[in-house]
């Protein structure tokens, strides 16, 4: 091979090698180019049950407390801080924030599920099955059991958190057993719409239909008291008719004490 051909081949190889190295550098720069956040996708996992938090609410929380994130590098987005902001809302039980390769910031929100609403003179609040108390929400009213009257809980309308006082916590536990018993039974869930608390701590059950009041007494012996209440509906009402009695006392063992108007 003469020198001219050899130099030509060497030159071509050098050009190809340089071009390959340049392409690799450009490709590396493209790969290293930071992916930017292009949008927000909020999923409220239990939105069919509760409407305390909406997608617009989440965006508003972030705009106010986090700041700009659209157009920012996904590596710079503080997911922990975002979750802390959302979890700080009283009606949110837990949130999960993550970013996908297309640059979308995803936030999944699980709301608190109230099982009872306490209505006091100075306002009301919800409580979930775990004993967590949180304020009523302007955006949505949950249709749950209502308890009013002389409620022996120090919490007010703005309180959120668990019950700290042992005595209050024990009363709450017992009352929740009554609430859950009603909520888990299709018959009583449809019949009993409200529970009132007297100064002595006795419970009074208020039916959806009828004017009588059921004197339940202390939140104990739940099954036996509801068994007596069932007999009232299946035996006494058919014999006496609805509205015949003003009060039905379930407190005494082995008997039902009915008082006329």
Secondary structure, DSSP 4 states (H G I P E B T S, - for coil): --HHHHHHHHHHHHHHHHHHHHHHHHHHHHHHSPPBP-EEEEEETTTTT--S--HHHHHHHHHHHT---TTSBGGG--HHHHHHHHHTSTTEEEEEEEE-TTSEEEEEEEE--EEEEEEETTEEEEEETT-EEEE-BTTB----EEEEES------TT--EE---HHHHHHHHHHHHHHHHHHT-HHHHHHEEEEEE-TTS-EEEEESSSS-EEEEESS-SHHHHHHHHHHIIIIIHHHH-TTSEEEEE--STT--EEEE-
